């Protein structure tokens, strides 16, 4: 069946082509059963596409809404024995399709929706019918089916991981890989047309292909791990359909769906506020951090998050029609960490690439001149190929990706979601850790310890007032939960107006007709003028480590959220709340101190209370605390390095503190779980969110602790150290080969009638046994040693010393040969050079693995055994020939001198102070 006929009747298609404008003629969509049957019988009719397009629309009057109670008898077929979850989609696609266990069904769904969108865009021009929905009932299942049929779903391409295609492209289509493929092509031609022995020089491609394969496999494995954990940690959206509340994935939402959001939730799509009062923070979209009050009828942008309030919204745009999609999804992503490892490797690769192009071109010209441009001479290709392949640090970048990918997988086993590979490195480098008290040092659970009544001039008890306030506010934060458990939530007095709690305001307010307005929040924000008796009580409770809330009253009733004058507010009662310190917090904090990381506590609570909690958790200098209430930007900056505990901190002040610490040269990590932490999390070098925290906090963080366990952080640091230390060692070996090859190429260029000495096969022992195999196992080794020095300097220092020793030994042999002191031919001279290179490489490897442990000892032993086996049984393959006793004695002397020479140059370079910062 033709796919166009499958979607639209022939008559409608014909009228469209003939440009017949007849309002009575409408495209008639085939029945559900027909489409479903055709799709099952011939799934190939639907072609995959990863970028679905919205239908072209034009305005058309919407049909009148169905009367309440009217039965829906047309549209989606809903068998009576089908569950509500199964009726979510007219195709039988269920919510479970978004699990990793249903990849085929998910792919089919995506192709199906994409196909429908494209066909509707071609054949039907209409604006979607907007359904009149109520905040209580939402859409009917018939409406949902129509939306899915028309492609108006919120299914969008999101996520931070690369696509499979992107992983393949970035691992294969690199400059060095393409150069290796070109060299391989030339060697194949030489082996076929000139010299059959040139096939031996092709074996270097095994290293290239192995590195590419390992990099691709590990990146894909890490990608699947990230996606699986992201799926597990993803928050569902409370959606109302036919009067029943369901928890759905944001991808399952359709146009005109009614959703319920509360404080800390991120808005999944552009919406219209139907019911309730809220404040939205649109900083991820606009950069403005001030909360924006929203009322019924106002538009709420997808990507913003709710600072306060519980509301019901109607989805006004889906998919690519959302405002956030016009920003290329940048607003919903976290900031990419500024990795020293990544920037250093890129700098090295670019420098080598530039040098390789220049030297390679000059060497080709010089080799051609020396050989008279005789293309029948195999040396023309093999010697040049040896130089080019030798200058390429094959696998250095891919090995780094592999090490990071293994880190992602290892951390996943510890319930840690890594949203960016290089953030593992950043946390390993931090020297300041900024902690939020609630949810980090404490476990987020609270309980009301005591209620101290001051003066209640109303006819209602404190319990009745707070119970009515909680009922009206509908907040779900931990403080509200603790208050609800103690006071309950009952509509004893009906509220007339509410102002939800926000971290910037630090209080909530509720008005009751004929009674006035009650405030509940931080005492210093609720009461402008506290008497001495109240102030003394607050100070005493705070010094005991309690959070103190003040219930205050004003006889004035709010109108449209306008708060009463501060001078008419009087205290009614004080409520003390106790936080529960995580049992693992003291041990974790001690670990960070032992590893050179300073701790800063940043909280919106009373600084005395925070200080007491910090002392219980083992934070050093916890008595150095300050309240930032009312502080200017300049004040906050000046106090950033002076104090350890900061209280009454606004979201903007958290951002300033992190910025100031970074400006002073510190590497800053920030933990948080609430919407008030968002700005600081985005600014930090490495941001860590708790899974139990707000959705918005998780979306902007580099790491998410899925078990919300603070003790998981040392494991992340150790994993980062493993990556950086091991990559540093491996990169030194890769760069060692590159540097000595560049030096020898320069020698060949400037020395008349001299060809580059090595063919690709001559370096196989070095590339496979000294660099390739050991680097692979070193990259996987556990290594928790503290990171010292700059990555790029350490790599260059270690590799440069070995390269200099290799060139010195080969030049020494070159002098001996020219003076006829060796008594050997060209093949013996080449064998001596191969041995000198391999021995020096082994000495470098031996120095890098110090101090030896069981793992490294076994690795070195295996390398020695393989080297001996290769020399005696595979020598001919590598271009080795037999040496006389005099030459063997010379090699022994060179071998004994290699290690001291490498160590001496290393120690000399270590005295050089490199202060340049590589960004």
C-alpha positions in Angstrom: 0.0 0.0 0.0 1.3 3.5 -0.9 2.1 5.4 2.3 0.2 8.5 1.2 -2.9 6.4 0.6 -2.3 4.9 4.0 -2.7 8.4 5.6 -5.1 10.2 3.4 -7.9 9.2 1.0 -7.2 9.5 -2.7 -10.0 12.0 -3.1 -8.5 14.5 -0.7 -5.1 14.2 -2.4 -6.6 14.8 -5.8 -8.5 17.9 -4.6 -5.3 19.3 -3.0 -3.3 18.9 -6.2 -6.0 20.5 -8.3 -6.2 23.4 -5.8 -9.9 22.8 -5.3 -11.1 24.9 -2.3 -14.1 23.1 -1.0 -14.7 23.3 2.8 -17.0 20.3 2.7 -14.2 18.1 1.4 -11.8 17.1 4.2 -9.1 14.5 4.1 -10.4 11.3 5.6 -7.9 9.5 7.8 -7.9 5.8 7.6 -9.1 3.8 10.6 -6.8 3.0 13.5 -7.0 -0.7 12.8 -6.0 -0.2 9.2 -2.9 1.8 10.0 -1.9 -0.5 12.8 -2.3 -3.5 10.7 -0.3 -2.0 7.8 2.4 -0.9 10.2 2.7 -4.4 11.6 2.7 -6.1 8.2 5.0 -3.7 6.5 7.1 -1.8 9.0 9.6 -0.8 6.3 7.2 1.8 5.0 8.2 4.0 7.9 11.7 5.4 7.4 13.8 6.5 10.4 14.5 10.2 10.9 16.0 11.8 14.0 14.7 15.3 13.4 10.9 15.3 13.3 9.3 18.5 11.9 6.2 20.2 13.1 3.2 20.2 10.7 2.6 23.3 8.7 -0.4 24.9 10.2 -2.8 27.7 9.3 -5.6 29.1 11.4 -8.9 27.4 11.5 -11.8 27.8 13.9 -11.7 25.2 16.6 -14.7 23.0 17.2 -16.9 23.8 20.1 -15.9 21.9 23.2 -18.0 18.9 24.1 -20.6 19.4 26.8 -19.8 18.0 30.1 -20.9 14.5 30.5 -21.2 13.9 26.7 -19.8 10.5 25.7 -16.9 10.3 23.3 -17.8 7.7 20.8 -15.5 8.5 17.9 -11.7 8.4 17.4 -9.5 6.2 19.5 -10.6 2.6 20.0 -10.5 1.7 23.6 -11.4 -1.9 24.3 -13.1 -2.4 27.6 -10.5 -4.9 28.7 -7.7 -2.4 28.1 -6.1 -0.7 31.1 -5.8 3.0 31.3 -2.0 2.9 30.8 -2.5 0.9 27.6 -5.0 3.5 26.4 -2.4 6.1 26.6 -1.5 5.7 23.0 -3.8 4.6 20.1 -1.0 2.4 18.8 -0.7 0.3 21.9 2.6 2.0 22.7 2.7 2.1 26.5 4.8 4.1 29.0 7.1 1.2 29.5 8.4 1.8 25.9 10.8 4.4 27.3 12.8 1.8 29.2 16.0 0.4 27.9 14.4 -3.0 27.8 12.2 -1.9 25.0 14.6 -0.3 22.5 12.9 -1.7 19.4 9.5 -0.5 20.5 10.9 2.9 21.4 12.5 3.1 18.0 9.3 2.1 16.3 7.3 4.7 18.2 9.8 7.5 17.3 9.7 6.5 13.6 5.9 6.3 13.6 5.5 9.7 15.2 8.1 11.2 12.9 6.4 9.7 9.9 3.0 11.0 10.8 4.4 14.5 11.3 6.0 14.5 7.9 2.9 13.1 6.1 0.6 15.5 7.8 2.9 18.4 6.9 2.6 17.3 3.2 -1.1 16.6 3.0 -2.9 18.5 5.7 -2.7 22.2 6.4 -4.6 23.1 9.6 -4.0 24.6 13.0 -4.4 22.0 15.8 -7.9 22.1 17.4 -7.4 23.5 20.9 -9.5 21.6 23.4 -11.3 23.4 26.2 -9.9 21.6 29.3 -10.6 22.1 33.0 -7.9 22.1 35.7 -9.7 19.2 37.4 -10.4 16.8 34.5 -7.8 17.5 31.8 -7.9 15.8 28.4 -9.9 12.8 27.6 -8.2 9.7 26.2 -9.9 10.4 22.9 -8.2 13.8 22.8 -4.9 12.3 23.7 -5.2 9.8 20.8 -5.9 12.6 18.3 -2.9 14.5 19.6 -0.6 11.6 19.1 -2.1 10.9 15.6 -1.4 14.5 14.7 2.1 14.4 16.0 1.5 17.0 18.7 3.5 15.2 21.4 6.4 16.6 23.6 8.8 13.9 22.3 12.0 15.8 21.7 15.6 14.9 21.3 17.3 15.7 24.5 20.3 14.6 26.6 24.0 15.4 27.0 25.4 12.2 25.5 26.6 11.8 21.9 24.6 9.9 19.4 26.0 6.6 18.2 26.7 8.2 14.9 28.5 11.1 16.6 30.6 8.6 18.6 31.6 6.7 15.5 32.4 10.0 13.6 34.5 11.5 16.4 36.5 8.3 16.9 37.1 7.5 13.3 37.2 10.8 11.4 40.2 12.4 13.1 43.1 14.1 11.4 45.6 11.5 12.6 43.4 8.6 11.7 42.8 9.9 8.2 46.5 10.4 7.8 47.1 6.8 8.9 44.5 5.6 6.3 46.3 7.6 3.6 49.7 6.2 4.6 48.2 2.7 4.6 46.9 3.2 1.1 50.3 4.2 -0.1 51.9 1.1 1.6 49.3 -1.1 0.0 50.1 0.3 -3.4 53.9 -0.2 -2.7 53.3 -3.8 -1.5 51.3 -4.7 -4.6 53.2 -2.8 -7.3 56.8 -2.6 -6.1 57.9 -4.7 -3.0 55.8 -7.4 -1.5 57.7 -7.2 1.8 56.0 -3.8 2.4 53.0 -5.7 3.7 54.8 -6.0 7.0 54.7 -2.2 7.4 50.9 -2.3 7.3 50.7 -3.9 10.8 50.6 -0.4 12.4 47.0 -0.3 11.4 46.2 -3.0 14.0 47.2 -0.5 16.7 45.1 2.3 15.0 42.0 0.0 14.6 42.4 -1.4 18.1 42.5 2.0 19.6 39.5 3.2 17.6 37.5 0.1 18.5 38.3 0.3 22.2 37.3 4.0 22.2 34.1 3.4 20.4 33.0 0.4 22.6 33.8 2.2 25.8 32.1 5.5 24.8 28.9 3.6 23.7 28.9 1.6 26.9 29.3 4.8 28.9 26.5 6.5 26.8 24.1 3.6 27.5 25.0 3.7 31.2 24.3 7.5 31.4 21.0 7.1 29.5 19.9 4.3 31.7 20.7 6.2 34.9 19.1 9.3 33.5 16.0 7.4 32.8 16.0 6.0 36.4 16.5 9.4 37.9 14.2 11.3 35.6 11.3 12.9 37.3 7.8 12.1 36.1 5.2 14.8 35.5 1.9 14.7 37.4 -0.7 14.8 34.6 -4.5 15.0 34.8 -6.5 12.9 32.3 -10.2 12.3 32.6 -10.0 13.5 36.2 -7.3 11.0 37.2 -3.7 11.9 38.1 -0.9 9.9 36.4 2.8 10.3 36.6 4.1 10.4 33.0 7.4 11.1 31.3 7.7 14.6 29.8 7.9 12.9 26.4 4.4 11.5 26.9 2.8 14.9 27.3 0.6 16.2 24.5 -0.8 19.6 23.5 -3.4 20.8 26.0 -2.5 18.3 28.7 -3.1 19.5 32.3 -0.1 19.1 34.6 0.5 19.7 38.3 3.8 21.3 39.3 5.1 22.4 42.7 8.2 24.1 44.2 11.4 22.7 42.7 9.8 21.2 39.5 11.1 22.2 36.1 8.4 23.2 33.6 8.5 20.5 30.8 6.9 22.7 28.1 5.5 26.1 27.5 2.3 26.3 29.5 -0.6 28.5 30.5 -1.3 28.9 34.2 -4.8 27.5 34.9 -5.0 27.4 38.7 -2.9 28.6 41.6 -0.2 31.2 42.2 3.5 30.7 41.6 6.8 32.3 41.1 9.0 31.2 38.3 12.8 31.5 37.9 13.6 31.8 34.2 17.4 32.3 34.7 18.2 29.2 32.6 16.4 30.9 29.7 16.9 34.6 30.1 19.8 34.9 32.5 17.7 36.9 34.9 17.6 35.3 38.3 14.8 37.3 39.9 11.6 35.2 40.6 8.7 36.3 38.4 5.2 36.1 39.8 2.7 34.3 37.7 -1.1 34.5 37.9 -3.9 32.6 36.2 -3.7 33.1 32.4 0.0 33.9 32.4 2.4 32.0 30.2 5.1 29.9 31.9 8.1 29.0 29.7 9.4 25.5 29.5 12.8 25.2 31.0 12.0 27.6 33.8 11.5 26.2 37.3 9.0 26.9 40.1 10.5 28.8 43.0 7.3 28.7 45.0 3.7 27.6 44.8 1.7 24.6 43.6 -0.1 25.1 40.3 -2.0 23.4 37.5 -0.9 24.3 34.0 -2.2 23.6 30.5 0.5 22.6 28.0 0.5 25.4 25.3 3.3 24.1 23.1 5.1 20.8 22.6 8.3 19.6 21.0 10.1 22.1 18.8 7.4 24.6 19.2 8.6 25.3 22.7 10.6 28.5 23.3 13.4 26.6 24.8 14.0 24.7 21.6 14.7 28.0 19.8 17.7 28.4 22.2 19.2 25.1 20.8 18.4 23.4 24.0 21.3 25.2 25.6 19.3 26.5 28.5 18.2 23.0 29.7 21.8 21.7 29.7 24.4 22.0 32.4 27.6 23.9 31.7 30.5 21.9 30.2 33.3 21.8 32.8 36.6 23.6 31.8 38.8 20.6 31.7 42.6 21.1 32.0 43.0 17.5 30.7 40.9 18.1 27.6 42.4 21.5 26.8 46.0 20.2 27.3 45.4 17.2 25.0 43.8 19.5 22.4 46.8 21.8 22.5 49.2 18.9 22.2 47.3 17.4 19.3 47.1 20.8 17.4 50.8 21.5 17.9 51.8 18.0 16.7 49.4 18.3 13.7 50.9 21.6 12.7 54.5 20.2 13.0 53.6 17.0 11.3 52.2 18.7 8.2 55.3 20.9 7.8 57.9 18.3 8.6 56.1 15.6 6.6 56.0 17.8 3.5 59.6 18.8 3.8 60.7 15.2 4.4 58.8 13.9 1.3 60.6 16.5 -0.8 64.0 15.7 0.7 63.5 12.0 0.4 62.4 12.4 -3.2 65.6 14.5 -3.9 67.8 11.9 -2.3 66.3 9.0 -4.2 66.0 10.9 -7.5 62.2 10.7 -7.3 62.4 7.0 -8.2 58.9 5.7 -7.4 60.1 2.2 -8.0 62.2 2.4 -4.9 60.2 1.1 -2.0 62.2 3.3 0.5 60.5 6.3 -1.0 57.3 5.2 0.7 58.4 3.0 3.6 60.8 5.5 5.1 58.4 8.4 4.7 55.6 6.3 6.2 57.8 5.4 9.1 58.4 9.1 9.9 54.8 10.1 9.6 53.4 7.2 11.6 56.1 7.8 14.2 55.1 11.4 14.7 51.5 10.5 15.3 50.6 9.9 19.0 48.2 7.1 17.9 45.5 6.4 20.5 46.5 9.1 23.0 43.1 11.0 22.7 41.1 7.8 22.4 42.8 6.3 25.5 41.8 9.3 27.4 38.2 8.9 26.3 38.3 5.2 27.3 39.7 6.0 30.7 36.9 8.5 31.3 34.3 6.2 30.0 35.4 3.4 32.3 35.2 6.0 35.1 31.5 6.7 34.2 30.8 3.0 34.3 32.6 2.5 37.6 30.7 5.4 39.2 27.4 4.1 37.9 28.0 1.1 40.2 28.2 3.6 43.1 24.9 5.2 42.1 26.5 8.3 40.7 25.2 9.6 37.4 28.0 11.4 35.4 26.4 13.9 32.9 29.7 15.0 31.5 32.8 12.9 31.1 35.4 15.5 32.0 33.6 16.5 35.3 35.2 13.4 36.8 38.6 15.1 36.3 37.3 18.5 37.6 36.1 17.1 41.0 39.5 15.4 41.4 41.2 18.8 41.1 39.0 20.8 43.4 40.5 22.5 46.4 37.3 24.1 47.8 34.1 22.3 48.3 31.0 24.4 49.0 28.3 22.5 50.8 24.7 23.3 51.3 23.6 22.3 54.8 20.1 20.9 54.0 20.2 17.7 52.0 24.0 17.4 52.0 25.4 17.6 55.6 21.9 16.8 56.8 19.8 14.2 55.2 17.0 16.6 54.5 14.6 15.1 57.0 13.4 17.4 59.8 11.1 17.2 62.7 9.4 19.9 64.9 11.1 20.0 68.3 9.0 22.5 70.1 6.4 25.3 69.7 6.8 28.4 71.9 3.7 30.6 71.9 4.4 34.3 72.4 1.1 36.2 72.0 -1.9 35.0 70.1 -4.6 37.6 69.8 -6.9 35.5 67.5 -9.6 33.0 68.3 -7.7 30.2 66.7 -4.9 28.1 68.2 -1.4 28.0 66.7 -2.1 24.4 65.5 -5.3 25.5 63.7 -3.6 28.5 62.1 -0.5 26.6 60.8 -2.7 23.6 59.7 -4.9 26.0 57.6 -1.8 27.7 56.2 -0.2 24.5 55.1 -3.5 23.4 53.4 -3.6 26.7 51.5 0.1 26.8 50.5 0.4 23.2 49.3 4.2 23.3 49.6 6.0 20.0 49.5 9.5 21.0 50.8 11.1 19.2 53.8 10.1 22.0 56.2 6.5 21.8 55.1 6.6 18.1 55.4 7.9 18.4 59.0 5.3 21.0 59.9 2.5 18.9 58.3 3.5 15.8 60.4 3.3 17.9 63.5 0.4 20.2 62.8 -1.5 18.3 60.0 -3.1 20.0 57.0 -6.7 20.9 57.4 -8.9 23.6 56.0 -10.1 24.9 59.4 -10.1 28.5 58.1 -10.5 29.2 54.4 -7.7 31.3 52.8 -8.5 34.3 50.6 -5.0 35.0 49.3 -1.6 33.3 49.5 2.1 34.2 48.9 4.1 30.9 48.6 7.5 30.5 50.3 10.5 31.4 48.2 14.2 31.2 49.0 14.7 34.8 48.2 11.8 36.0 50.4 12.4 33.3 53.1 8.8 33.4 54.3 5.2 32.6 53.1 2.0 34.4 53.9 -1.7 33.5 53.9 -4.7 35.8 54.4 -7.9 34.7 56.0 -11.1 36.7 55.8 -12.0 38.6 59.0 -8.8 37.4 60.7 -5.9 39.0 58.8 -2.7 37.7 57.4 -0.3 35.2 58.9 3.4 35.0 58.1 5.6 31.9 58.5 9.3 31.9 57.9 12.8 33.1 59.1 12.2 35.5 62.1 14.5 38.2 60.8 12.7 38.3 57.5 9.2 38.1 59.0 9.7 40.6 61.9 11.3 43.9 61.1 11.3 45.0 64.7 11.9 42.1 67.2 11.7 42.9 70.9 14.5 41.8 73.2 12.7 38.9 74.7 11.9 37.3 71.2 15.5 38.0 70.0 16.9 36.3 73.1 14.8 33.2 72.5 15.7 33.0 68.9 19.4 33.3 69.7 19.2 30.6 72.3 17.4 28.1 70.1 19.8 28.8 67.2 22.9 28.3 69.4 21.5 24.8 70.2 21.5 23.9 66.5 17.7 24.3 65.9 16.2 26.1 62.9 13.7 28.7 64.1 10.5 29.7 62.3 8.4 32.6 63.4 4.6 32.6 63.0 3.5 36.3 62.9 0.2 38.1 62.4 -1.1 41.3 60.7 -4.7 42.4 60.9 -4.5 43.6 57.3 -5.7 41.2 54.6 -3.7 40.8 51.4 -5.2 41.7 48.0 -3.6 40.2 44.9 -0.5 39.2 46.8 0.3 42.7 48.1 1.8 42.2 51.6 0.7 44.3 54.6 2.9 47.0 56.0 5.8 45.6 58.1 5.1 47.8 61.1 1.8 46.0 61.8 3.3 42.5 62.0 3.5 41.0 65.5 5.0 37.6 66.6 2.5 34.8 67.5 4.8 31.8 68.1 8.3 30.4 67.5 8.6 26.9 66.0 12.0 25.0 66.5 13.0 22.4 63.9 15.8 20.0 64.1 17.9 18.8 61.2 19.3 15.2 61.1 23.0 15.1 60.3 24.0 12.3 58.0 25.9 9.7 59.9 28.5 9.5 57.1 29.0 13.3 56.9 31.8 13.6 59.6 33.9 10.8 58.0 33.4 12.2 54.5 34.3 15.7 55.5 37.4 14.4 57.3 38.4 12.6 54.1 38.3 15.9 52.1 40.4 17.7 54.7 43.0 14.9 54.6 43.1 15.3 50.9 43.7 19.0 50.8 40.2 20.2 50.1 38.8 23.2 52.2 35.1 23.1 53.2 32.7 26.1 53.0 29.1 25.8 54.3 26.6 28.0 52.5 23.0 28.1 53.7 19.9 30.2 53.8 19.4 29.4 57.5 20.4 31.3 60.5 24.3 31.3 60.6 24.4 30.3 64.3 22.2 27.2 63.5 24.3 26.3 60.5 27.5 26.7 62.6 26.2 24.3 65.2 25.3 21.7 62.6 28.7 22.2 60.9 30.4 21.5 64.2 28.5 18.3 64.6 29.6 17.3 61.1 33.3 17.9 61.8 33.8 21.1 59.8 36.9 22.9 60.8 36.6 26.6 61.8 32.8 26.2 62.0 32.8 29.0 64.5 33.8 31.4 61.8 30.3 32.2 60.6 28.6 35.3 59.3 25.1 36.3 58.1 25.0 37.8 54.6 21.6 39.3 55.1 21.5 42.7 53.5 25.2 42.5 52.5 26.3 44.3 49.3 28.1 42.6 46.5 31.4 44.1 47.6 30.8 42.8 51.2 30.1 39.3 50.1 33.3 39.2 48.0 35.4 40.5 50.8 34.0 37.8 53.2 34.3 34.9 50.8 37.8 33.8 51.9 37.6 34.9 55.5 34.7 32.9 56.8 33.8 29.2 56.7 30.0 29.3 57.4 27.7 31.6 55.6 24.1 32.0 56.7 21.0 33.8 55.4 22.5 33.6 51.9 20.3 34.4 48.9 20.7 32.5 45.6 22.5 35.5 44.1 24.9 35.7 47.0 25.7 32.0 46.6 26.7 32.8 43.0 28.9 35.7 44.1 30.7 33.5 46.7 31.5 30.8 44.1 32.7 33.4 41.6 34.9 35.1 44.1 36.5 31.8 45.1 37.2 31.0 41.5 38.6 34.4 40.9 41.1 33.8 43.7 42.5 30.8 41.8 40.6 28.1 43.6 38.9 25.2 41.8 35.4 25.1 43.3 32.9 22.2 43.6 29.3 23.0 44.7 26.7 20.7 46.1 23.0 21.5 46.2 19.5 20.1 45.9 17.2 23.1 45.7 16.1 25.7 43.3 18.0 28.3 45.4 21.3 26.5 44.5 20.8 26.6 40.7 22.9 29.8 40.0 25.8 28.6 42.1 25.7 25.1 40.6 26.0 26.5 37.1 29.0 28.7 38.0 31.0 26.0 39.9 33.8 24.2 38.2 32.1 20.9 39.2 28.5 20.8 40.4 26.9 17.9 42.3 23.2 17.5 42.8 21.2 15.1 45.1 18.7 12.9 43.3 16.1 13.7 46.0 16.5 17.4 45.3 14.7 19.6 42.7 14.6 18.5 39.1 16.1 21.9 38.0 19.1 21.4 40.2 19.8 17.9 38.7 19.4 19.3 35.1 22.2 21.9 35.5 24.6 19.7 37.5 27.6 17.7 36.2 27.1 14.9 38.7 23.9 13.5 40.3 24.2 11.3 43.4 21.3 8.9 42.7 21.2 7.7 46.3 21.6 11.3 47.6 24.5 10.0 49.7 27.2 12.5 50.4 29.7 9.7 51.1 29.7 8.9 47.4 31.8 12.0 46.6 35.2 10.6 47.7 34.7 7.8 45.2 34.2 10.3 42.4 37.4 12.1 43.5 39.3 8.8 43.5 38.0 7.9 40.1 39.1 11.3 38.8 42.5 10.9 40.2 42.8 7.5 38.5 41.9 9.0 35.2 44.2 12.0 35.4 47.2 10.1 36.8 46.9 7.2 34.5 46.3 9.3 31.4 49.3 11.4 32.3 51.5 8.3 32.3 50.1 6.9 29.1 50.3 10.3 27.3 54.0 10.5 28.3 54.7 7.3 26.5 52.7 8.3 23.4 54.4 11.7 23.2 57.8 10.1 23.8 57.6 8.4 20.5 56.4 11.5 18.8 59.1 13.7 20.1 62.1 11.5 19.2 60.6 10.9 15.8 60.3 14.7 15.2 64.0 15.1 16.3 65.1 12.3 14.0 63.1 13.7 11.1 64.8 17.1 11.6 68.2 15.3 11.5 67.3 13.5 8.3 66.1 16.8 6.7 69.2 18.8 7.6 71.7 15.9 7.0 72.5 15.7 3.3 71.9 12.3 1.6 70.4 10.9 4.8 67.0 9.1 4.8 64.8 8.8 7.9 66.1 5.6 9.6 63.0 3.7 10.6 60.2 1.9 8.6 56.9 1.4 10.4 57.7 -2.2 11.2 60.9 -1.2 13.1 58.8 0.5 15.7 56.3 -2.3 16.4 58.0 -3.6 19.5 58.0 -0.1 20.9 54.4 0.7 19.9 52.9 -2.6 20.9 54.9 -3.8 23.8 56.1 -0.6 25.4 53.3 1.8 24.6 50.1 0.2 23.5 49.6 -2.8 25.8 51.0 -1.2 29.0 49.1 2.0 28.4 45.8 0.1 28.1 46.3 -1.6 31.5 47.7 1.5 33.2 44.6 3.4 32.2 42.5 0.9 34.1 44.6 0.7 37.2 43.4 2.1 40.5 45.4 5.2 41.4 44.2 7.5 44.2 47.4 9.6 44.4 46.9 13.3 44.7 47.3 15.2 41.4 50.4 17.3 41.4 51.6 19.9 38.9 50.2 20.9 35.6 49.1 18.0 33.3 50.8 19.4 30.1 54.1 20.1 31.9 54.2 16.7 33.5 53.6 15.0 30.2 56.1 17.0 28.3 58.7 16.6 31.1 58.4 12.8 31.2 58.3 12.3 27.4 61.0 14.8 26.6 63.6 13.1 28.8 63.2 9.8 27.0 63.1 11.3 23.6 66.4 13.1 24.2 68.1 9.9 25.4 66.9 8.0 22.3 68.2 10.7 19.9 71.5 10.9 21.8 72.0 7.2 21.6 71.2 7.0 17.9 73.4 10.0 17.0 76.2 8.3 19.0 75.7 5.1 17.0 75.7 7.2 13.8 79.0 8.8 14.7 80.5 5.3 15.6 79.3 4.0 12.2 80.8 6.9 10.2 84.1 6.4 12.1 83.9 2.6 11.3 84.1 1.8 15.0 81.1 -0.5 14.9 82.3 -2.7 12.1 78.7 -3.4 10.9 76.6 -3.0 7.8 73.4 -0.9 7.4 71.2 -3.8 8.7 73.3 -4.2 11.9 73.2 -0.4 12.4 69.4 -0.4 12.1 69.1 -3.3 14.5 71.2 -1.3 17.1 69.0 1.7 16.6 65.8 -0.4 17.1 67.3 -1.8 20.3 68.3 1.6 21.6 64.8 2.9 21.1 63.1 0.0 22.6 65.4 -0.1 25.7 65.0 3.6 26.3 61.2 3.2 26.0 61.3 0.3 28.5 63.3 2.4 31.0 60.8 5.2 30.6 57.9 2.8 31.3 59.8 1.4 34.3 60.3 4.9 35.8 56.6 5.9 35.2 55.3 2.8 37.1 57.3 3.6 40.2 56.6 2.7 43.0 56.1 -0.9 42.0 53.1 -2.8 43.4 51.8 -6.3 42.5 49.7 -5.0 39.5 52.6 -3.0 38.1 55.1 -5.7 38.8 53.1 -8.2 36.9 52.7 -5.7 34.0 56.5 -5.1 33.8 57.2 -8.8 34.0 54.8 -9.6 31.1 56.4 -6.8 29.0 59.9 -8.3 29.6 58.8 -11.8 28.6 57.1 -10.5 25.5 60.1 -8.4 24.5 62.5 -11.5 24.9 60.1 -13.7 22.9 59.8 -11.0 20.2 63.6 -10.6 19.8 64.3 -14.3 19.6 61.3 -15.6 17.6 60.0 -12.6 15.7 63.1 -10.6 15.1 63.0 -10.9 11.3 59.4 -9.4 11.3 60.7 -6.3 13.1 63.7 -5.9 10.8 66.2 -7.3 13.4 69.4 -9.1 12.4 72.1 -11.0 14.4 74.7 -8.8 16.2 78.3 -9.7 17.1 79.6 -9.8 20.6 81.1 -6.2 20.3 77.6 -4.8 19.4 75.9 -6.7 22.2 78.4 -5.3 24.7 77.7 -1.8 23.4 74.0 -2.3 23.9 74.5 -3.5 27.5 76.4 -0.3 28.2 73.7 1.9 26.6 71.0 0.0 28.5 72.8 0.7 31.8 73.1 4.4 31.0 69.5 4.9 29.8 67.8 4.9 33.2 70.2 7.3 34.9 70.1 9.7 31.9 66.3 9.7 31.9 66.2 10.3 35.6 68.8 13.1 35.4 66.9 15.0 32.6 63.6 14.5 34.5 65.0 15.9 37.7 66.5 18.9 35.9 63.2 19.7 34.2 61.3 19.3 37.5 63.2 22.4 38.8 61.6 24.5 36.1 58.6 26.4 37.4 55.8 26.5 34.9 53.1 29.0 36.0 51.2 29.4 32.7 47.5 28.4 33.1 46.2 26.3 30.2 42.5 27.0 29.6 
